[in-house]
């Protein structure tokens, strides 16, 4: 996969626990994913983003990694993983896996060695202070015999790798990010990358990519660290793809990433257009309110950075950390959303189940999901089968949502389903190369939005009136022969 073809990626995200169970234990697994590769290919997706499958205590959905170099038994074996990659590649599907670069699990053997009271080769791999009584910011005390507290990246069980500090507040224990002792973390992460690239993966989605160097407010040191790692890994694996969970394209692309996620953050165009509500920044633009000027400025700025750096925005339907898009939009509004997702520049990422309008629900936390747990529910394959075709034996590890009334089998039969709408859009995107072109011209008049894509124009009417337009209709959310009705979208050739 060369950098020139990154623009053609259309990615399907899978949370392994909940996609398909092959051995009837109630938990999804790698063999289950392999059994559904034809489904993913037939929709038109040519890449999979696979959430963590590494050995883990699952106190944060697998993002607390106990062993960066092995598969967790709940998902299968290394042999299963290699077969999944091989079968995916046979179908021209690329495999992108999560790289948890900033932290490990407190059960990670190398962390446990660093926690020993005596000096050893791993003492500096993680961040420790030198005083057990100094419980500063993000410091955890009293867990181990070492005379000090360890710093965490997120939860208490996720010790931070020691990439060093940009600003030194405590010289007695904080190391500069240029201190050679901190390079051990860089080398460790390079070893992880090499291991999985050698197993056949095509790239990485980097979790919390901006979290490496501490006291690094402007991220200049973290950018320098990523540049250092990319100079080395890209020489060895020039076709590897790297997308960052950073949501700051200027910083991410300066660091050397190929793509950067536009996450569901309250102050970006994605949230303002489709997900905002009275609990965040007020009613969304698609529902008639919010700050159009702000959203357009943010959108234009992000696309400009991507084009300037010859990189890509990663546009999401949602992900394992967000409430599902179907919780915010109606069936017809979802069509408008996917018109934007699949007709704009960048790399689209669709969360498993979003194609059948799965919704999030409030449920007790499991695997450290907390409020996110209800977005990670099992896939609804076939309502005629026990447990909706997800498993044939034990009750699923996570429950089903009674509001998820559309199964894959139903959606495939229903030509008016969102499933078919997305499949047709993907086919269109592949056919019209201009839809993956990095340049877009963006304009707006009275809440009607215009996105010029070469010889094509995407028009989205978020006003309360019909809009008269010109051009040959290529694709639309509904009837749009003379005027584009409120809440509709059309792609025309001009």
Secondary structure, 3 states (H helix, E strand, C coil): CCHHHHHHCEEEEECHHHCCCCCCCCCCCHHHHHHCHHHHHHHCCCEEEECCCEEECCCCCCCCEEEEEEECCCCCCHHHHHHHHHHHHHCCCEEEEEEECCECCCCCHHHHHHCCCCCCCCCCCECECCCCCCCCCCEECCCCCCCCCEEECCCCCCEEECCCECCCCCCCCCCECCCHHHHHHHHHHHHHHHHHHHCCCCEEEEECCCCCCECCCCCHHHHHHHHHHHHHHHHHCCCCEEEECCCCHHHHHHHCCCEEEECCCCCCHHHHHHHCCCCCCCCCHHHCCCCHHHHHHHHHHHHHHHHHCCCEEEEECCCCCCCCHHHCCCHHHHHHHHHHHHHCCCEEEEECCHHHCCCCCCCCCCCCCHHHHHHCCCCCCCCCCHHHHCCCCCCCCCCCCCCCCCCHHHHHHCCCCHHHHHHHHHHHHHHCHHHHCCCCEEEEECCEEEEEECCEEEEEECCCCCEECCCEEEEECCCCCCEECCCEEEEEEC
